[in-house]
Amino acid sequence: MNRIGNRINTLKNAKRIVVKIGSAVLTTSEGINLGLICRLADQLATLHERGVDIVLVSSGAVAAGRNSLPGDARLDDLPARQAASAIGQSRLMHEYDETFRRFGLITSQVLLTRDDLRHRARFLNARNTLSRLLEWRVIPIINENDTVAVQELEFGDNDTLASLILNVVEADLFINLTSANGVYDSNPDQNPDARPLSCIDNIHDLDLDAMCDGKTAVGSGGMFSKMRAAHRAAQLGVPTLILSGRERMVIERVFNGEECGTWIVPDEKSISRRKYWLAYHCDPAGDLVIDSGAEKALMSGGKSLLPAGITGVEGDFKAGELVRVVSQDGRALAVGLTCYGAKDMNRIMGSKSGEIESILGKCPYPEAIHRDNLLLDAAL
């Protein structure tokens, strides 16, 4: 089947969809775009009537609260942005709730921090709650809990949050509504000759840093974060459709067969959901630099990382923490859960596994990172 046939077939058979909408689409200089929310609800109601489960990841709380602030209020620090989010979130949810109710649909608010998905028990609680809401045919509307999140608990942007929700709800399609008409081969704001891409067959082959730079003025993401989320979705086996949320009834049109936006094809072989969770719910706490032999063993041989291949240790991490694996020239190759902390890793790096016990007095693991806890080509 060709790529157009695959796209049509996937859209036709999609049973659970995560839709993400950004601040640049959802808000204007006057606040929330009520007409856009109405059109969005109309389109999602049509899909809902076909039996499709819908999860909506929505930005816009800070932007929605900005116009209700006192005249001298400034959003120049984290507490101010969190306060604006607290004001705007209730207004945003009110508009969603009232609008979807007109189409006979019930919505629910789900606010998350990274900590909620980082700890396995809380991850499972979130999954069970969302599963029950979808079973009841409720539309969960998810946003980051900006009011309580500190920097180390932030997702950073809602594209990242949406990519994690794909795993939580086991979605089979990701639609990302943005202010652009899709993905271009370079930044159209800087290059007037930039060409739109209707389909990306292998996102791993792209240089995202070169293609996407800068962030939007209203939100905290940008095309880079959207492509990074699509990269993660592809690893999970989920296709991504990046669309202009400003185009009228664009979701309805693509489900009726019109080729809009950019379709990003998922990997043929998806990674396990466990490995996905391990790789993307924490920021790496350090780096392990490896030699060319270890790089070949990882990238081509599917091997574990052994201490013998490590040439450098950076950061102050503990055993069991997530670390980045990088090449001699600084290329990020993988992330994984380290079997040893930084202090012990510095002592055993470059040594054969049989020498670990003589160096440390014990050898709980022959590997530095076991291949079951290692994800290659991680989208960080």
N, C-alpha and C positions, 0 to 999 in steps of 0.2 A: 504494500500500500504506500502511495506517495505521501509527502508531508501534508498536502492539502487534505487528502483523505484521512490521514491520522488526526489532523486537527478537527475536522468535521465529526469524525467518529468519537473522539474524546469529548467534545462539547455535547454531543447527543447522549452519551452514556454517563456523563458526570452525575454523581449522586450526592457528593458533599463538596462544597466550594467555600474557600476562604476568599473574601473580597476585602481589599485594603484600600482606603481612601485617605488622601493626604490633606494637610492643612491648606496647601496652595489651591486645591480644588474646592474644598469644602467651605472656605471662608473668603470674604471680600474685605475691603478696607472698612466697611460698615459693620462687619461681624459675620454671623452665620448666613450662608446662602440658602435661604429657605426653599427657593424654587428648585435648586439642585437636589436638596434632600427629598423633595416630593418626587422628582423624576427618578431618583435612585430607588426610593421605596416602591414606586410603580414597577420598575424593572425587576427588582428582587422578588416582589409579590408574584409576578408572572412565573418566575423560576420555581418559587415555593409551591405554586399551584400544580406544577408538573411533578412534584414529589422530591425536589432537590433540597437538601439541607443547606442552609446559609449561615455562615459565620462572618460577621462584619468587624473588621479591625479599623477603628476610626481615630484619626488624629483630630486636632482642632480645638481642644479644650482651652489651651492658653490663648489662642487667637480669639476664641469666642468670649473669653473673659476680659480681654484687653480693653474693649470699649465700655465696660462697666466700671472701670477703675476710677478712683478720684483723679482729678485733673493733674495733681502734682506727682502721681505715682509713676515710678520708672521700673522697667523690667530688666535691671542691669545686674541682678544676682540671683542665685538659686532660690532663696526663700520668696523673692518677689514673683518669680515664674511659677513656683508651686502655689502661691496664693492666688495668682491669676487663673491657674488651672482649677483650683477649688471653686472659684466663682464660675468659670466657664463650663466645667463638666456638667453641673446640674442643668444649665441652660441648654447645652448640647443634647443631653439625654432627654430633656423635656420635648425638644423639637422632634427627635427621633421617635419617641414614644407616641406622641400625638399624631405624627404623620403616618407611621406604620399602622396605627390603630384604625385609620381611615380605610386601609386596605384589608382590615380584618386580621391583622397580625399582631402577635404579642412579642415585645422585645424585652431583653434583660440586660442589665449593666454588669460587666465583669471587669474589675480593675486589678491589674497584676503588676508586681515588681519582678525583677530577675530572680530574686530570692525564692519566689513562689514556684518557679520552674527549675531552680537549681537543685533543691533538695528533693530527692526521689519521692518521699511520702507526700509532700505538698504538690509535686507534679501529678501524682496519681489522683490526689483529691481534686485538683483542677480538671483533670481529664474526666473523672467520674461526674463532676458537676456539669460540665459542658455536654457530656454524653446524655445525661438525663434531660437537660434543656432541649437538646435536639430531638430526643425521643418524644418530648412533649410538643414538638413542632414550634418551639420558641426560637427567635432569632437572637443569639447572643451578640451584644455589641461590646467589643473589647478595646480597652485603652490601657496605656501604662498608668500606674497609680502615681502620678507625678507628685501628689501632695506629700507622700511619705518617702519617696525614693531618694536615696542619696546616690552620689556618683557611682559607687561600686555596685549598686543594685539597679542601676538604670539599664534599659535595653539600648539606649542611645538614640533610637528612632523606631517608629512603628513598622518600618519595613523589616527590621530585625525581629521585632515582636511577632509579626505575621509569619515570618519564616519558621519560628518556633511553634506557633499555633498549628501549622500544617501537620506537625508531628503529634501534637497533643490530640487533635480531633481526627487524625488519619484521613485528611482530605485527599481528593484525587484531582483537584484543579485549584490553581492560585490565580486570581485576577487582581492586578495592581492598577488602580486608577490614579493617574498622575496628571500634571499640567501639560505634559508633552504629548505629541501624537504617536508616541512609541519610542523605540530605540534608534539612534543614528550611529553611523560608523565613526563619528567624531562629534565634538560639542558644537551644535548648530549655532549657539550664541557667539562662538568665536570663529567658526568656519562656515561661510555662506554656501560652500559646496558640499556640506555634509549630506550624506545619503541616508534615507530611512531604510531600516531593515525590517522586512515583513516576517522573516523567520530566521532564527538562530539555531542551527543544527547541533552545534557543539559549543556551549558557553565556555568550556574549559580552554578552548583555543584562543580566546579573546584576551587582549591586554586591557583590562578594565580601567586601570589608572590612566592610560592614554585616551581611552574613549570617553571617560566620564570624569569631570572634575568640577569642583565647586559645589555649593549647597544652595537650596532655594532660600529666598529671603524670609518666607513665612514659616516654613517647617524646619526640621533639623536633619533632613535626609538629603535628597538629591538623587540623580540617576545612578551614581555609584552604589548607594545603599540599596536601590531597587534591583540592580544587577547582581549585587552580592546575595540578596535574598533569593533571586532567581537561580543563582548558582547552587545555593543550598537546596532549594526545592528540586532542582535537577538531580542532585545526589540522592534525594529521597524517592526519586521516581515520579515526581509531580511536575506536570507542565505548567509554565507560567504564561499568562497573557497580559502584556503591558499596554494599557489603553489610555486615551485621553478622557479623563472624567468630565471634561467640559463639553465634549460633543454630545448632542442630544440623543438620548436613548441608545447609547453606544453598546451597552451590554445586550440589550434586546436585539440589536442589529447583528452582532457577532453570532448569537445563538440562532439567528435566522439565516446564517450562511454568509454574511458579508465579511470580507477579509479586512479587518481594521487592526491597527496597532501592530505589535510585535509578538509573535508566537515563539516561545523558547522551549525547545524539545528536551525532555528529560533524558537522563542517562539510561541506556539499555539495561545495565545492571545496577540496581539501587543498593545503597548501603543499609545496614540494619537500623531500625529505629533506636535501639539501645546505643549504637555507636554514634548516631546523630545527636542523641541527647548528651552523651559524654563530651562530644566535641564542641558544642555550641552554647552550652549553658553557663560557662565560665570563661573569663578572659585568661589567656596563658599567663602563668606566673613567672616564666623564665624561658630561656632558650637553651637547646642543646645543639652545638655545631658539630657536624659529622663530616667524615672524609668521603672521597669519591667512591670507595669500595662499599661503604655502608649505604650511601645514596643509591647505588645500583641495586644492592640487596633489597632495599625498601621499595624502590620504584618499579623494579622489574621482577624481582623474585618473590614479593609478598612476604618478606621475612620480618621477624621482630628486630628491634634495634638492640644491639649488644654493646656493652661498654667499650669493647675494643675499637669500635668505629667512631667514638666520640673524641673530638679534639678540643672542645671548649665548652664551658658551662657558664651561663650568664643568669643572674637573678638569684633570689634567696627563696627557693621553693621547698616545700615539704614533700615527703613521699606521698603519692596518691594525688598530687595536684596536676592540673593540666599544664603542659609545657609545649613550646613550639620547637619543631625540628627544622634546622636551617642548614643550607649547604655552606661550603667554604667561602663562596662569593656572596653570601647573604640572602639567597633565595629561600623563601618559606616553602618547605616541602610537605610538612604534615603537622598535626598536633596529636598529643597522646597523653595518657596518664603515666607519670613516671613511677617506677618502682622504688626509687631512692631519692632522698632529699639532696639539695645542692651540695651540702658539706660532704656527704658520702660519695656523691657523683664525681666531685672534684678529685677524690682520692682514687676512685677505680677507673676513671676514664682512660682509654687507651690500653686497658688490661684485658686479658682473656677471662672468660667467665670462670674458668677453673682456678683463677688467681684471686677471686673476690674474697673467699674465706680467709686466706692468708693476710689480706690487707685489712679487712673490716672485723675479722674474728667470727664472722658468720656469713652465710650466703643464702638469704631468704629467696632470692630470685636470680637466675642466670642472665636475665634480660634487663636492659635499662627501661625499655617500654615493650610490652608484649604486643604482638600484632593485633590481638583481639581488642586492644585498647588504643589503637592507632588509626587515625583517619588521614589518608593522603589527600593532597590538593584541597585542604580545608579553605573555605571562603571566610577569611577573617577581615 
